Amino acid sequence: MADIGKMEPRFFEDIVVGERTRSGSFTLTRDSIVEFAGRYDPQPMHMDEQAAKAGFFGKLVASGWQTLVITMRLMVEARPFGATPLIGIQIDEIRFQRPVLPGDSLSADLEILEKRLSKSRPDRGFVKGQTVTSNQHGAEVSSQLWTMLIPLRNPA
């Protein structure tokens, strides 16, 4: 993870529509999938290989919620806004394109699609971005539209 003490914050004025941030990667293990499922999504296809074989996917798969949590971690570590934190206010169009399996290494990409000033608060703006998470083969496993709150450097 980057040392935020050495990073400069980025503000609304610094963000450019079309800019992209690519994260590092995170590899899931069988144990990490089962542990997450045991805490947050205790369904057979996430917790038991034998039960998963008889299920929809035919094998053990990660919870979609785990994929989303990993995506968040990857983007936090990538620091698209420098030392300015990622403050989400809305997530739209969550899609799961394919299952995540034990041994998959995930990475995420964020593309800034639009930005707009707040109508009610002159010290902030909103940035919308498409976040796509892919496996080690470059196959998309999930996507989301994030709307994030970001401060202005020079409020009106």
Phi, psi and omega per residue, in radians:
M1 nan 2.467 -3.118
A2 -1.167 2.590 3.100
D3 -1.411 1.802 -3.066
I4 -1.179 -0.346 3.083
G5 -1.106 -0.406 -3.137
K6 -1.780 -0.051 -3.127
M7 -1.688 2.554 3.044
E8 -1.519 2.541 3.027
P9 -1.244 2.639 2.991
R10 -1.913 2.527 -3.096
F11 -2.040 2.998 3.140
F12 -0.853 -0.772 -3.094
E13 -1.113 -0.413 -3.094
D14 -1.467 -0.357 -3.035
I15 -1.415 2.349 -3.097
V16 -2.059 2.265 3.052
V17 -1.034 2.311 -3.110
G18 1.737 -0.262 3.132
E19 -1.191 2.658 -3.090
R20 -2.250 2.552 3.037
T21 -2.217 2.275 3.100
R22 -1.935 2.343 -3.127
S23 -1.538 3.054 2.905
G24 -1.327 -2.753 -3.115
S25 -2.207 2.843 3.130
F26 -2.477 2.210 -3.116
T27 -1.796 2.277 3.107
L28 -1.589 2.500 3.040
T29 -1.948 2.892 3.044
R30 -0.981 -0.807 -3.094
D31 -1.123 -0.667 3.141
S32 -1.187 -0.597 3.104
I33 -1.165 -0.836 -3.118
V34 -1.142 -0.737 -3.140
E35 -1.092 -0.817 3.123
F36 -1.053 -0.812 -3.124
A37 -1.074 -0.692 3.133
G38 -1.065 -0.545 3.141
R39 -1.532 -0.667 -2.903
Y40 -2.207 -0.356 -3.081
D41 -2.629 1.162 -2.984
P42 -1.329 1.194 3.073
Q43 -1.895 2.634 -3.029
P44 -0.954 -0.675 -3.086
M45 -1.198 -0.203 3.113
H46 -1.832 -0.199 -2.960
M47 -2.130 -0.365 -2.984
D48 -2.505 2.042 -3.101
E49 -1.007 -0.745 -3.102
Q50 -1.153 -0.799 3.112
A51 -1.136 -0.648 -3.132
A52 -1.130 -0.592 3.126
K53 -1.037 -0.590 -3.128
A54 -1.495 -0.089 -3.051
G55 -1.620 -2.969 -3.057
F56 -1.016 -0.706 -3.061
F57 -1.577 -0.337 3.130
G58 1.349 0.077 3.126
K59 -2.853 2.945 3.103
L60 -1.156 2.289 3.121
V61 -2.343 2.691 3.092
A62 -1.292 2.631 3.014
S63 -1.135 2.492 3.033
G64 -1.032 -0.594 3.108
W65 -1.106 -0.640 3.094
Q66 -1.138 -0.699 3.092
T67 -1.043 -0.736 3.137
L68 -1.161 -0.715 3.132
V69 -1.123 -0.726 3.114
I70 -1.133 -0.702 3.090
T71 -1.007 -0.783 3.120
M72 -1.052 -0.825 3.137
R73 -1.029 -0.790 -3.125
L74 -1.050 -0.714 3.140
M75 -1.262 -0.651 3.071
V76 -1.049 -0.770 -3.139
E77 -1.205 -0.535 3.134
A78 -1.275 -0.411 3.084
R79 0.904 1.091 3.135
P80 -1.087 -0.379 3.132
F81 -1.939 0.487 3.136
G82 1.068 -2.310 -3.131
A83 -1.370 -0.120 3.068
T84 -1.307 2.210 -3.091
P85 -1.218 2.761 3.020
L86 -1.415 1.983 3.127
I87 -2.014 1.784 -3.112
G88 -1.469 2.439 3.060
I89 -2.092 -0.248 -3.135
Q90 -2.843 2.482 3.011
I91 -2.228 2.221 -3.134
D92 -2.162 2.824 2.984
E93 0.910 0.826 3.047
I94 -1.198 2.202 -3.140
R95 -2.325 2.476 3.063
F96 -2.037 1.949 -3.060
Q97 -1.517 -0.566 -3.137
R98 -2.751 2.750 -3.112
P99 -1.236 2.672 3.046
V100 -1.774 2.292 -3.019
L101 -1.964 2.782 3.010
P102 -0.964 2.366 -3.119
G103 1.618 -0.230 3.103
D104 -1.198 2.437 3.028
S105 -1.878 2.088 -3.095
L106 -1.757 2.549 2.979
S107 -2.416 2.797 -3.069
A108 -2.292 2.605 3.078
D109 -2.186 2.392 3.074
L110 -2.095 2.171 3.039
E111 -2.014 2.237 3.115
I112 -1.351 2.136 -3.083
L113 -1.736 -0.627 -3.132
E114 -2.809 2.858 3.051
K115 -2.570 2.602 3.134
R116 -2.647 2.604 3.095
L117 -1.335 2.600 3.043
S118 -1.206 2.426 3.100
K119 -1.434 -0.427 -3.051
S120 -1.815 -0.342 -3.107
R121 -2.287 1.978 -3.076
P122 -1.287 -0.071 -3.098
D123 -1.703 0.132 -3.069
R124 -2.610 2.848 3.056
G125 -2.423 3.090 3.135
F126 -2.143 2.421 3.119
V127 -2.145 2.253 3.085
K128 -1.858 2.347 3.133
G129 -2.426 2.581 3.038
Q130 -1.611 2.132 3.110
T131 -1.912 2.172 -3.135
V132 -2.118 2.244 3.109
T133 -1.895 2.299 -3.085
S134 -2.229 2.766 3.072
N135 -1.582 -3.084 -3.061
Q136 -1.129 -0.261 3.111
H137 -1.641 0.023 -3.107
G138 1.439 0.120 3.129
A139 -1.446 2.281 -3.132
E140 -1.196 2.246 3.097
V141 -1.855 -0.499 3.096
S142 -2.753 2.813 3.059
S143 -2.609 2.725 -3.117
Q144 -2.694 2.723 2.951
L145 -1.866 2.112 3.141
W146 -1.840 2.376 2.915
T147 -1.951 2.169 -3.047
M148 -2.123 2.586 3.101
L149 -1.612 2.349 3.141
I150 -2.493 2.391 -3.093
P151 -1.285 2.693 3.001
L152 -1.546 2.517 3.074
R153 -1.241 -0.745 -3.073
N154 -2.224 1.404 3.133
P155 -1.058 2.554 -3.124
A156 -1.183 nan nan
